[in-house]
């Protein structure tokens, strides 16, 4: 058995080490949570961009269809006039 002062010192060192390890783990967890939050923000931004691109593409496709239909009707009308 160790003398009381050595046992006490050993206990203090153990407590210090455990506190240090606990603090390190908590800091790592905070960093991980911050990284996850940043990842979530980036993913939300990317999702919003994809939705916006999809909406623009859909709008362009509808414009192309509208113009194509108008041209087709014009050609039909012109062909009808010539007959």
PASEPA-880825 format. One record per residue: residue number from 1; x, y, z of N, C-alpha, C in turn; residue in one letter. Coordinates in pm, whole numbers, m for minus. Layout:
<r><n>NUM</n><n_X>X</n_X><n_Y>Y</n_Y><n_Z>Z</n_Z><ca_X>X</ca_X><ca_Y>Y</ca_Y><ca_Z>Z</ca_Z><c_X>X</c_X><c_Y>Y</c_Y><c_Z>Z</c_Z><res>a</res></r>
...
This chain:
<r><n>1</n><n_X>84</n_X><n_Y>m118</n_Y><n_Z>0</n_Z><ca_X>0</ca_X><ca_Y>0</ca_Y><ca_Z>0</ca_Z><c_X>89</c_X><c_Y>124</c_Y><c_Z>0</c_Z><res>x</res></r>
<r><n>2</n><n_X>47</n_X><n_Y>224</n_Y><n_Z>m77</n_Z><ca_X>122</ca_X><ca_Y>348</ca_Y><ca_Z>m89</ca_Z><c_X>99</c_X><c_Y>439</c_Y><c_Z>31</c_Z><res>x</res></r>
<r><n>3</n><n_X>200</n_X><n_Y>520</n_Y><n_Z>62</n_Z><ca_X>177</ca_X><ca_Y>622</ca_Y><ca_Z>166</ca_Z><c_X>64</c_X><c_Y>716</c_Y><c_Z>123</c_Z><res>x</res></r>
<r><n>4</n><n_X>m2</n_X><n_Y>775</n_Y><n_Z>217</n_Z><ca_X>m122</ca_X><ca_Y>853</ca_Y><ca_Z>192</ca_Z><c_X>m98</c_X><c_Y>967</c_Y><c_Z>94</c_Z><res>x</res></r>
<r><n>5</n><n_X>15</n_X><n_Y>1036</n_Y><n_Z>105</n_Z><ca_X>39</ca_X><ca_Y>1149</ca_Y><ca_Z>15</ca_Z><c_X>60</c_X><c_Y>1101</c_Y><c_Z>m129</c_Z><res>x</res></r>
<r><n>6</n><n_X>123</n_X><n_Y>985</n_Y><n_Z>m147</n_Z><ca_X>141</ca_X><ca_Y>932</ca_Y><ca_Z>m282</ca_Z><c_X>7</c_X><c_Y>884</c_Y><c_Z>m340</c_Z><res>x</res></r>
<r><n>7</n><n_X>m73</n_X><n_Y>823</n_Y><n_Z>m255</n_Z><ca_X>m205</ca_X><ca_Y>778</ca_Y><ca_Z>m300</ca_Z><c_X>m292</c_X><c_Y>897</c_Y><c_Z>m340</c_Z><res>x</res></r>
<r><n>8</n><n_X>m285</n_X><n_Y>1002</n_Y><n_Z>m259</n_Z><ca_X>m361</ca_X><ca_Y>1123</ca_Y><ca_Z>m288</ca_Z><c_X>m313</c_X><c_Y>1187</c_Y><c_Z>m418</c_Z><res>x</res></r>
<r><n>9</n><n_X>m182</n_X><n_Y>1196</n_Y><n_Z>m436</n_Z><ca_X>m124</ca_X><ca_Y>1253</ca_Y><ca_Z>m558</ca_Z><c_X>m164</c_X><c_Y>1170</c_Y><c_Z>m679</c_Z><res>x</res></r>
<r><n>10</n><n_X>m160</n_X><n_Y>1040</n_Y><n_Z>m664</n_Z><ca_X>m198</ca_X><ca_Y>950</ca_Y><ca_Z>m772</ca_Z><c_X>m346</c_X><c_Y>970</c_Y><c_Z>m807</c_Z><res>x</res></r>
<r><n>11</n><n_X>m430</n_X><n_Y>986</n_Y><n_Z>m707</n_Z><ca_X>m572</ca_X><ca_Y>1009</ca_Y><ca_Z>m731</ca_Z><c_X>m596</c_X><c_Y>1142</c_Y><c_Z>m800</c_Z><res>x</res></r>
<r><n>12</n><n_X>m521</n_X><n_Y>1244</n_Y><n_Z>m758</n_Z><ca_X>m533</ca_X><ca_Y>1375</ca_Y><ca_Z>m823</ca_Z><c_X>m490</c_X><c_Y>1366</c_Y><c_Z>m970</c_Z><res>x</res></r>
<r><n>13</n><n_X>m381</n_X><n_Y>1295</n_Y><n_Z>m995</n_Z><ca_X>m333</ca_X><ca_Y>1280</ca_Y><ca_Z>m1132</ca_Z><c_X>m436</c_X><c_Y>1207</c_Y><c_Z>m1217</c_Z><res>x</res></r>
<r><n>14</n><n_X>m494</n_X><n_Y>1102</n_Y><n_Z>m1162</n_Z><ca_X>m597</ca_X><ca_Y>1025</ca_Y><ca_Z>m1232</ca_Z><c_X>m718</c_X><c_Y>1115</c_Y><c_Z>m1263</c_Z><res>x</res></r>
<r><n>15</n><n_X>m761</n_X><n_Y>1193</n_Y><n_Z>m1163</n_Z><ca_X>m875</ca_X><ca_Y>1282</ca_Y><ca_Z>m1181</ca_Z><c_X>m844</c_X><c_Y>1387</c_Y><c_Z>m1288</c_Z><res>x</res></r>
<r><n>16</n><n_X>m722</n_X><n_Y>1440</n_Y><n_Z>m1283</n_Z><ca_X>m680</ca_X><ca_Y>1538</ca_Y><ca_Z>m1382</ca_Z><c_X>m681</c_X><c_Y>1476</c_Y><c_Z>m1522</c_Z><res>x</res></r>
<r><n>17</n><n_X>m623</n_X><n_Y>1358</n_Y><n_Z>m1535</n_Z><ca_X>m617</ca_X><ca_Y>1289</ca_Y><ca_Z>m1663</ca_Z><c_X>m758</c_X><c_Y>1261</c_Y><c_Z>m1716</c_Z><res>x</res></r>
<r><n>18</n><n_X>m847</n_X><n_Y>1216</n_Y><n_Z>m1630</n_Z><ca_X>m983</ca_X><ca_Y>1186</ca_Y><ca_Z>m1674</ca_Z><c_X>m1057</c_X><c_Y>1313</c_Y><c_Z>m1715</c_Z><res>x</res></r>
<r><n>19</n><n_X>m1035</n_X><n_Y>1421</n_Y><n_Z>m1641</n_Z><ca_X>m1095</ca_X><ca_Y>1550</ca_Y><ca_Z>m1676</ca_Z><c_X>m1042</c_X><c_Y>1599</c_Y><c_Z>m1809</c_Z><res>x</res></r>
<r><n>20</n><n_X>m912</n_X><n_Y>1583</n_Y><n_Z>m1831</n_Z><ca_X>m851</ca_X><ca_Y>1626</ca_Y><ca_Z>m1956</ca_Z><c_X>m906</c_X><c_Y>1545</c_Y><c_Z>m2073</c_Z><res>x</res></r>
<r><n>21</n><n_X>m916</n_X><n_Y>1415</n_Y><n_Z>m2055</n_Z><ca_X>m970</ca_X><ca_Y>1327</ca_Y><ca_Z>m2160</ca_Z><c_X>m1117</c_X><c_Y>1360</c_Y><c_Z>m2188</c_Z><res>x</res></r>
<r><n>22</n><n_X>m1193</n_X><n_Y>1381</n_Y><n_Z>m2082</n_Z><ca_X>m1335</ca_X><ca_Y>1416</ca_Y><ca_Z>m2098</ca_Z><c_X>m1349</c_X><c_Y>1548</c_Y><c_Z>m2174</c_Z><res>x</res></r>
<r><n>23</n><n_X>m1266</n_X><n_Y>1646</n_Y><n_Z>m2139</n_Z><ca_X>m1269</ca_X><ca_Y>1776</ca_Y><ca_Z>m2205</ca_Z><c_X>m1233</c_X><c_Y>1761</c_Y><c_Z>m2353</c_Z><res>x</res></r>
<r><n>24</n><n_X>m1132</n_X><n_Y>1680</n_Y><n_Z>m2383</n_Z><ca_X>m1094</ca_X><ca_Y>1656</ca_Y><ca_Z>m2522</ca_Z><c_X>m1209</c_X><c_Y>1594</c_Y><c_Z>m2601</c_Z><res>x</res></r>
<r><n>25</n><n_X>m1275</n_X><n_Y>1495</n_Y><n_Z>m2540</n_Z><ca_X>m1387</ca_X><ca_Y>1428</ca_Y><ca_Z>m2607</ca_Z><c_X>m1502</c_X><c_Y>1525</c_Y><c_Z>m2630</c_Z><res>x</res></r>
<r><n>26</n><n_X>m1529</n_X><n_Y>1610</n_Y><n_Z>m2534</n_Z><ca_X>m1636</ca_X><ca_Y>1709</ca_Y><ca_Z>m2549</ca_Z><c_X>m1603</c_X><c_Y>1808</c_Y><c_Z>m2661</c_Z><res>x</res></r>
<r><n>27</n><n_X>m1476</n_X><n_Y>1850</n_Y><n_Z>m2668</n_Z><ca_X>m1435</ca_X><ca_Y>1942</ca_Y><ca_Z>m2774</ca_Z><c_X>m1449</c_X><c_Y>1876</c_Y><c_Z>m2911</c_Z><res>x</res></r>
<r><n>28</n><n_X>m1410</n_X><n_Y>1749</n_Y><n_Z>m2920</n_Z><ca_X>m1423</ca_X><ca_Y>1676</ca_Y><ca_Z>m3047</ca_Z><c_X>m1570</c_X><c_Y>1665</c_Y><c_Z>m3088</c_Z><res>x</res></r>
<r><n>29</n><n_X>m1656</n_X><n_Y>1640</n_Y><n_Z>m2989</n_Z><ca_X>m1800</ca_X><ca_Y>1628</ca_Y><ca_Z>m3016</ca_Z><c_X>m1855</c_X><c_Y>1763</c_Y><c_Z>m3066</c_Z><res>x</res></r>
<r><n>30</n><n_X>m1812</n_X><n_Y>1874</n_Y><n_Z>m3005</n_Z><ca_X>m1856</ca_X><ca_Y>2006</ca_Y><ca_Z>m3049</ca_Z><c_X>m1811</c_X><c_Y>2033</c_Y><c_Z>m3192</c_Z><res>x</res></r>
<r><n>31</n><n_X>m1685</n_X><n_Y>1998</n_Y><n_Z>m3222</n_Z><ca_X>m1633</ca_X><ca_Y>2017</ca_Y><ca_Z>m3358</ca_Z><c_X>m1712</c_X><c_Y>1933</c_Y><c_Z>m3457</c_Z><res>x</res></r>
<r><n>32</n><n_X>m1742</n_X><n_Y>1812</n_Y><n_Z>m3419</n_Z><ca_X>m1819</ca_X><ca_Y>1722</ca_Y><ca_Z>m3506</ca_Z><c_X>m1958</c_X><c_Y>1779</c_Y><c_Z>m3531</c_Z><res>x</res></r>
<r><n>33</n><n_X>m2021</n_X><n_Y>1829</n_Y><n_Z>m3426</n_Z><ca_X>m2155</ca_X><ca_Y>1888</ca_Y><ca_Z>m3441</ca_Z><c_X>m2151</c_X><c_Y>2012</c_Y><c_Z>m3530</c_Z><res>x</res></r>
<r><n>34</n><n_X>m2045</n_X><n_Y>2094</n_Y><n_Z>m3515</n_Z><ca_X>m2031</ca_X><ca_Y>2213</ca_Y><ca_Z>m3599</ca_Z><c_X>m2011</c_X><c_Y>2172</c_Y><c_Z>m3745</c_Z><res>x</res></r>
<r><n>35</n><n_X>m1929</n_X><n_Y>2071</n_Y><n_Z>m3767</n_Z><ca_X>m1906</ca_X><ca_Y>2022</ca_Y><ca_Z>m3903</ca_Z><c_X>m2036</c_X><c_Y>1969</c_Y><c_Z>m3963</c_Z><res>x</res></r>
<r><n>36</n><n_X>m2112</n_X><n_Y>1897</n_Y><n_Z>m3883</n_Z><ca_X>m2240</ca_X><ca_Y>1843</ca_Y><ca_Z>m3932</ca_Z><c_X>m2335</c_X><c_Y>1957</c_Y><c_Z>m3967</c_Z><res>x</res></r>
<r><n>37</n><n_X>m2335</n_X><n_Y>2061</n_Y><n_Z>m3885</n_Z><ca_X>m2420</ca_X><ca_Y>2178</ca_Y><ca_Z>m3913</ca_Z><c_X>m2379</c_X><c_Y>2245</c_Y><c_Z>m4043</c_Z><res>x</res></r>
<r><n>38</n><n_X>m2248</n_X><n_Y>2257</n_Y><n_Z>m4065</n_Z><ca_X>m2199</ca_X><ca_Y>2315</ca_Y><ca_Z>m4190</ca_Z><c_X>m2236</c_X><c_Y>2226</c_Y><c_Z>m4308</c_Z><res>x</res></r>
<r><n>39</n><n_X>m2222</n_X><n_Y>2096</n_Y><n_Z>m4292</n_Z><ca_X>m2259</ca_X><ca_Y>2003</ca_Y><ca_Z>m4398</ca_Z><c_X>m2407</c_X><c_Y>2014</c_Y><c_Z>m4431</c_Z><res>x</res></r>
<r><n>40</n><n_X>m2490</n_X><n_Y>2028</n_Y><n_Z>m4328</n_Z><ca_X>m2635</ca_X><ca_Y>2043</ca_Y><ca_Z>m4350</ca_Z><c_X>m2666</c_X><c_Y>2171</c_Y><c_Z>m4428</c_Z><res>x</res></r>
<r><n>41</n><n_X>m2595</n_X><n_Y>2279</n_Y><n_Z>m4394</n_Z><ca_X>m2615</ca_X><ca_Y>2406</ca_Y><ca_Z>m4464</ca_Z><c_X>m2573</c_X><c_Y>2394</c_Y><c_Z>m4611</c_Z><res>x</res></r>
<r><n>42</n><n_X>m2461</n_X><n_Y>2329</n_Y><n_Z>m4635</n_Z><ca_X>m2414</ca_X><ca_Y>2310</ca_Y><ca_Z>m4772</ca_Z><c_X>m2513</c_X><c_Y>2225</c_Y><c_Z>m4850</c_Z><res>x</res></r>
<r><n>43</n><n_X>m2561</n_X><n_Y>2117</n_Y><n_Z>m4787</n_Z><ca_X>m2657</ca_X><ca_Y>2030</ca_Y><ca_Z>m4856</ca_Z><c_X>m2786</c_X><c_Y>2105</c_Y><c_Z>m4887</c_Z><res>x</res></r>
<r><n>44</n><n_X>m2833</n_X><n_Y>2188</n_Y><n_Z>m4796</n_Z><ca_X>m2954</ca_X><ca_Y>2267</ca_Y><ca_Z>m4819</ca_Z><c_X>m2932</c_X><c_Y>2364</c_Y><c_Z>m4936</c_Z><res>x</res></r>
<r><n>45</n><n_X>m2814</n_X><n_Y>2424</n_Y><n_Z>m4942</n_Z><ca_X>m2782</ca_X><ca_Y>2516</ca_Y><ca_Z>m5051</ca_Z><c_X>m2781</c_X><c_Y>2443</c_Y><c_Z>m5185</c_Z><res>x</res></r>
<r><n>46</n><n_X>m2715</n_X><n_Y>2327</n_Y><n_Z>m5187</n_Z><ca_X>m2709</ca_X><ca_Y>2247</ca_Y><ca_Z>m5311</ca_Z><c_X>m2849</c_X><c_Y>2205</c_Y><c_Z>m5353</c_Z><res>x</res></r>
<r><n>47</n><n_X>m2930</n_X><n_Y>2161</n_Y><n_Z>m5259</n_Z><ca_X>m3068</ca_X><ca_Y>2121</ca_Y><ca_Z>m5290</ca_Z><c_X>m3147</c_X><c_Y>2237</c_Y><c_Z>m5349</c_Z><res>x</res></r>
<r><n>48</n><n_X>m3130</n_X><n_Y>2355</n_Y><n_Z>m5291</n_Z><ca_X>m3200</ca_X><ca_Y>2473</ca_Y><ca_Z>m5341</ca_Z><c_X>m3154</c_X><c_Y>2507</c_Y><c_Z>m5483</c_Z><res>x</res></r>
<r><n>49</n><n_X>m3024</n_X><n_Y>2493</n_Y><n_Z>m5509</n_Z><ca_X>m2972</ca_X><ca_Y>2520</ca_Y><ca_Z>m5643</ca_Z><c_X>m3030</c_X><c_Y>2422</c_Y><c_Z>m5745</c_Z><res>x</res></r>
<r><n>50</n><n_X>m3034</n_X><n_Y>2293</n_Y><n_Z>m5707</n_Z><ca_X>m3092</ca_X><ca_Y>2193</ca_Y><ca_Z>m5797</ca_Z><c_X>m3239</c_X><c_Y>2223</c_Y><c_Z>m5826</c_Z><res>x</res></r>
<r><n>51</n><n_X>m3313</n_X><n_Y>2263</n_Y><n_Z>m5723</n_Z><ca_X>m3454</ca_X><ca_Y>2297</ca_Y><ca_Z>m5744</ca_Z><c_X>m3467</c_X><c_Y>2417</c_Y><c_Z>m5838</c_Z><res>x</res></r>
<r><n>52</n><n_X>m3381</n_X><n_Y>2517</n_Y><n_Z>m5816</n_Z><ca_X>m3386</ca_X><ca_Y>2636</ca_Y><ca_Z>m5901</ca_Z><c_X>m3350</c_X><c_Y>2601</c_Y><c_Z>m6045</c_Z><res>x</res></r>
<r><n>53</n><n_X>m3247</n_X><n_Y>2519</n_Y><n_Z>m6063</n_Z><ca_X>m3208</ca_X><ca_Y>2476</ca_Y><ca_Z>m6197</ca_Z><c_X>m3321</c_X><c_Y>2397</c_Y><c_Z>m6262</c_Z><res>x</res></r>
<r><n>54</n><n_X>m3384</n_X><n_Y>2309</n_Y><n_Z>m6184</n_Z><ca_X>m3497</ca_X><ca_Y>2232</ca_Y><ca_Z>m6236</ca_Z><c_X>m3611</c_X><c_Y>2322</c_Y><c_Z>m6279</c_Z><res>x</res></r>
<r><n>55</n><n_X>m3640</n_X><n_Y>2425</n_Y><n_Z>m6199</n_Z><ca_X>m3749</ca_X><ca_Y>2517</ca_Y><ca_Z>m6232</ca_Z><c_X>m3714</c_X><c_Y>2596</c_Y><c_Z>m6358</c_Z><res>x</res></r>
<r><n>56</n><n_X>m3589</n_X><n_Y>2638</n_Y><n_Z>m6371</n_Z><ca_X>m3547</ca_X><ca_Y>2711</ca_Y><ca_Z>m6490</ca_Z><c_X>m3557</c_X><c_Y>2621</c_Y><c_Z>m6613</c_Z><res>x</res></r>
<r><n>57</n><n_X>m3511</n_X><n_Y>2497</n_Y><n_Z>m6599</n_Z><ca_X>m3517</ca_X><ca_Y>2401</ca_Y><ca_Z>m6710</ca_Z><c_X>m3662</c_X><c_Y>2377</c_Y><c_Z>m6751</c_Z><res>x</res></r>
<r><n>58</n><n_X>m3748</n_X><n_Y>2358</n_Y><n_Z>m6652</n_Z><ca_X>m3890</ca_X><ca_Y>2335</ca_Y><ca_Z>m6681</ca_Z><c_X>m3951</c_X><c_Y>2455</c_Y><c_Z>m6752</c_Z><res>x</res></r>
<r><n>59</n><n_X>m3916</n_X><n_Y>2575</n_Y><n_Z>m6707</n_Z><ca_X>m3967</ca_X><ca_Y>2697</ca_Y><ca_Z>m6770</ca_Z><c_X>m3918</c_X><c_Y>2705</c_Y><c_Z>m6915</c_Z><res>x</res></r>
<r><n>60</n><n_X>m3789</n_X><n_Y>2678</n_Y><n_Z>m6936</n_Z><ca_X>m3732</ca_X><ca_Y>2683</ca_Y><ca_Z>m7072</ca_Z><c_X>m3801</c_X><c_Y>2580</c_Y><c_Z>m7162</c_Z><res>x</res></r>
<r><n>61</n><n_X>m3822</n_X><n_Y>2460</n_Y><n_Z>m7109</n_Z><ca_X>m3889</ca_X><ca_Y>2357</ca_Y><ca_Z>m7189</ca_Z><c_X>m4031</c_X><c_Y>2398</c_Y><c_Z>m7226</c_Z><res>x</res></r>
<r><n>62</n><n_X>m4102</n_X><n_Y>2462</n_Y><n_Z>m7134</n_Z><ca_X>m4238</ca_X><ca_Y>2506</ca_Y><ca_Z>m7164</ca_Z><c_X>m4236</c_X><c_Y>2620</c_Y><c_Z>m7266</c_Z><res>x</res></r>
<r><n>63</n><n_X>m4135</n_X><n_Y>2706</n_Y><n_Z>m7258</n_Z><ca_X>m4121</ca_X><ca_Y>2814</ca_Y><ca_Z>m7356</ca_Z><c_X>m4092</c_X><c_Y>2757</c_Y><c_Z>m7494</c_Z><res>x</res></r>
<r><n>64</n><n_X>m4003</n_X><n_Y>2657</n_Y><n_Z>m7500</n_Z><ca_X>m3971</ca_X><ca_Y>2593</ca_Y><ca_Z>m7627</ca_Z><c_X>m4097</c_X><c_Y>2528</c_Y><c_Z>m7684</c_Z><res>x</res></r>
<r><n>65</n><n_X>m4172</n_X><n_Y>2459</n_Y><n_Z>m7600</n_Z><ca_X>m4296</ca_X><ca_Y>2395</ca_Y><ca_Z>m7647</ca_Z><c_X>m4395</c_X><c_Y>2498</c_Y><c_Z>m7697</c_Z><res>x</res></r>
<r><n>66</n><n_X>m4407</n_X><n_Y>2610</n_Y><n_Z>m7626</n_Z><ca_X>m4500</ca_X><ca_Y>2716</ca_Y><ca_Z>m7666</ca_Z><c_X>m4459</c_X><c_Y>2775</c_Y><c_Z>m7800</c_Z><res>x</res></r>
<r><n>67</n><n_X>m4330</n_X><n_Y>2803</n_Y><n_Z>m7816</n_Z><ca_X>m4280</ca_X><ca_Y>2860</ca_Y><ca_Z>m7942</ca_Z><c_X>m4296</c_X><c_Y>2760</c_Y><c_Z>m8056</c_Z><res>x</res></r>
<r><n>68</n><n_X>m4265</n_X><n_Y>2635</n_Y><n_Z>m8028</n_Z><ca_X>m4278</ca_X><ca_Y>2529</ca_Y><ca_Z>m8129</ca_Z><c_X>m4423</c_X><c_Y>2516</c_Y><c_Z>m8174</c_Z><res>x</res></r>
<r><n>69</n><n_X>m4513</n_X><n_Y>2520</n_Y><n_Z>m8079</n_Z><ca_X>m4656</ca_X><ca_Y>2512</ca_Y><ca_Z>m8110</ca_Z><c_X>m4700</c_X><c_Y>2632</c_Y><c_Z>m8194</c_Z><res>x</res></r>
<r><n>70</n><n_X>m4651</n_X><n_Y>2751</n_Y><n_Z>m8157</n_Z><ca_X>m4687</ca_X><ca_Y>2872</ca_Y><ca_Z>m8231</ca_Z><c_X>m4634</c_X><c_Y>2863</c_Y><c_Z>m8374</c_Z><res>x</res></r>
<r><n>71</n><n_X>m4512</n_X><n_Y>2816</n_Y><n_Z>m8391</n_Z><ca_X>m4456</ca_X><ca_Y>2801</ca_Y><ca_Z>m8526</ca_Z><c_X>m4533</c_X><c_Y>2699</c_Y><c_Z>m8607</c_Z><res>x</res></r>
<r><n>72</n><n_X>m4568</n_X><n_Y>2590</n_Y><n_Z>m8543</n_Z><ca_X>m4645</ca_X><ca_Y>2485</ca_Y><ca_Z>m8610</ca_Z><c_X>m4780</c_X><c_Y>2540</c_Y><c_Z>m8656</c_Z><res>x</res></r>
<r><n>73</n><n_X>m4846</n_X><n_Y>2615</n_Y><n_Z>m8570</n_Z><ca_X>m4976</ca_X><ca_Y>2675</ca_Y><ca_Z>m8606</ca_Z><c_X>m4959</c_X><c_Y>2776</c_Y><c_Z>m8719</c_Z><res>x</res></r>
<r><n>74</n><n_X>m4850</n_X><n_Y>2853</n_Y><n_Z>m8715</n_Z><ca_X>m4824</ca_X><ca_Y>2950</ca_Y><ca_Z>m8822</ca_Z><c_X>m4802</c_X><c_Y>2881</c_Y><c_Z>m8954</c_Z><res>x</res></r>
<r><n>75</n><n_X>m4724</n_X><n_Y>2773</n_Y><n_Z>m8953</n_Z><ca_X>m4698</ca_X><ca_Y>2698</ca_Y><ca_Z>m9076</ca_Z><c_X>m4827</c_X><c_Y>2638</c_Y><c_Z>m9130</c_Z><res>x</res></r>
<r><n>76</n><n_X>m4908</n_X><n_Y>2586</n_Y><n_Z>m9040</n_Z><ca_X>m5037</ca_X><ca_Y>2529</ca_Y><ca_Z>m9081</ca_Z><c_X>m5124</c_X><c_Y>2638</c_Y><c_Z>m9143</c_Z><res>x</res></r>
<r><n>77</n><n_X>m5126</n_X><n_Y>2755</n_Y><n_Z>m9081</n_Z><ca_X>m5206</ca_X><ca_Y>2867</ca_Y><ca_Z>m9132</ca_Z><c_X>m5156</c_X><c_Y>2910</c_Y><c_Z>m9267</c_Z><res>x</res></r>
<r><n>78</n><n_X>m5023</n_X><n_Y>2924</n_Y><n_Z>m9283</n_Z><ca_X>m4964</ca_X><ca_Y>2964</ca_Y><ca_Z>m9411</ca_Z><c_X>m4995</c_X><c_Y>2860</c_Y><c_Z>m9520</c_Z><res>x</res></r>
<r><n>79</n><n_X>m4985</n_X><n_Y>2733</n_Y><n_Z>m9484</n_Z><ca_X>m5015</ca_X><ca_Y>2628</ca_Y><ca_Z>m9582</ca_Z><c_X>m5161</c_X><c_Y>2634</c_Y><c_Z>m9622</c_Z><res>x</res></r>
<r><n>80</n><n_X>m5248</n_X><n_Y>2666</n_Y><n_Z>m9530</n_Z><ca_X>m5391</ca_X><ca_Y>2674</ca_Y><ca_Z>m9557</ca_Z><c_X>m5421</c_X><c_Y>2792</c_Y><c_Z>m9650</c_Z><res>x</res></r>
<r><n>81</n><n_X>m5350</n_X><n_Y>2901</n_Y><n_Z>m9633</n_Z><ca_X>m5370</ca_X><ca_Y>3020</ca_Y><ca_Z>m9716</ca_Z><c_X>m5327</c_X><c_Y>2991</c_Y><c_Z>m9860</c_Z><res>x</res></r>
<r><n>82</n><n_X>m5221</n_X><n_Y>2919</n_Y><n_Z>m9878</n_Z><ca_X>m5170</ca_X><ca_Y>2890</ca_Y><ca_Z>m10012</ca_Z><c_X>m5259</c_X><c_Y>2793</c_Y><c_Z>m10089</c_Z><res>x</res></r>
<r><n>83</n><n_X>m5334</n_X><n_Y>2714</n_Y><n_Z>m10020</n_Z><ca_X>m5419</ca_X><ca_Y>2615</ca_Y><ca_Z>m10086</ca_Z><c_X>m5535</c_X><c_Y>2682</c_Y><c_Z>m10145</c_Z><res>x</res></r>
